[in-house]
Amino acid sequence: MLALFRRLTALRQQTPALSMGSYRSLDVSGAGTGTVAGATTRVAPTAGAVSMPTIFAYERRHANTHLLIVLNFGDEAHRLDLGSVARQGEAVLSTELDREGRESLARLELRANEGVIVRLADSC
């Protein structure tokens, strides 16, 4: 837990988009069923309130930095289609501290109780 706190603190200090700039919630209400036998839950992000409490997603932008933060508060894994936000991005940090590198947003997989910060392709 301490390692995660230190990585999050350092990332926040190095990345102004996490503390200033614009914020936009994404509607991921279609993601409530989780991943069942490899099926993909379709998510069509739009601005507005999130109606499904287990998945919360939002964007942060500042200068040339565009980040997507996706949090799974549930006990089930989810496979999300966030391809309408961007085709791909680079995982910067996850709560498991084991996720870095390119991510396809059309097939973004979140484990139970996982959060991930993704730098979107237009700022990579």
N, C-alpha and C positions, 0 to 999 in steps of 0.2 A: 504494500500500500504506500509506503514511504517513497519507493522508487517511482510509482505512478505520480504521486504528488509533485515530486521534484521535476519529472519530465513535463508535466502540465504547466508548472510554474515557469520553467525555462521557455517552453513554447509560447506561453502568453507574453513573456517579456520580449521575445524575439519576433513576435508576429502581431503587429498593431491591429490587424483585422479582428483579432479575438477580443479586443477591448474598446475599439473605436470603429467608426465607419458604419455601414448599413447592416441591418439585421432583417431577415425575412423568414418567417415560419413557413414550412411546407406542409401541405395536407397529405398525410400518408395514411388516411383512414382505411384504405383497402388492404393494409398490411396486417390486419388483426388475426388472421388464421394461422400464420406461421408457415413453415416449410413442412409439407406433408408429402411423403414419398417422392421428393424431388420436384413437386409442383411449384411453380413460381407465382407469387402473389403480385398482381399488377398494381402499381402505384403510379398515379398521375399527379405529380406535385403541382400545387397552385398556391398562391398566396392566401393566407387566412389561418384560422384556428385549426389545431389538430384535434380531431374528434376521437381518435383511438389512443387511449392512455399508455399502451405498452410500447409504442414506437413514437419517438419524437425526433423530428428532423428540422434543421434550419440552416440558412446560409449566412455567412458573414463576408462582407466585402470592404476593402480599404485599399486605395491606390490600385496597384496591379495584383493584389492578392484576393483570391476568391476561394473560400473554404466552405465545405459541406460538413456539418456535424450531424451524425445519426446516432441515436441512443435507443437501445432496446432495454426497457425496464421489465420485460417479461421473463418467464421461465422457459420459453420456447425459442428455438432458433428461428430466424426469418430470412427468406431470400426476397430481396426487394428489387423492383425495376425502377430505378431512378434515372433511366436513360434520357428522359426529357429535360433533366437538369443539365447533364453533360454526358458525353459518351464514356469518358474515363477520367480518372484522377489518380493521384498518388496518395496512398495511405501514409499519413505523417505520424499518427499515434493511435493506439487502441488501448482500451483498459487492460487487455491481457499482455501488453508490451511485447507482442510477438508478430505484429503486423506492420510491414512497411513495403513500399513499392507500388507498382501499378495495380489499379482496381478497375474492373469493368462495372460501371454504374447500372448497366442493364441487368446485372446479376450480382448485386452486392449482397453478400451473406453476412449476417450478424448472428453470433452465438447468443445464447441466453445471457441476459444481464451484461451485454457488451456495448461499449460505445466506441465510435471511431471518428477521427478527424481526417478528412480527405481534402487535399489541395487539388482544386479542379484544373482540368487541362488548360484552360485559358490563362492560368497563372503559373503553370509548371515550368 
